[in-house]
Amino acid sequence: MALAEMSGRRIMEMVREDLKPSKILTREAFDNAIRTGMAIGGSTNAIIHLLALAGRAGVDLALARFDELSRTTPMLLNVRRPASI
């Protein structure tokens, strides 16, 4: 219940701040998402979804950017679901 209330309060703060996705979904934010996905051995589906989201947000994101960032992003762990699922 406490988390639900805190979430609701934050949502209302964001409305008052006029905080919109376009203010958050920046090139830097996408770079961060790409690096995070690579660092945890993320799914290739993330590439498809990030490209689609960037396109909707008006952020120029090409596959080459994934390659550029992969060259300097270490893989810290490999998060996978068990084969039995």
Buried (B, 14 or more C-beta within 10 A) or exposed (E): EEEEEEEEEEEEEEEEEEEEEEEEBEEEBBBEBBBEBBBBEBEEEBBEEBBEBBEEBEBEBEEEBBEEBEEEBEEEEEEEEEEEE
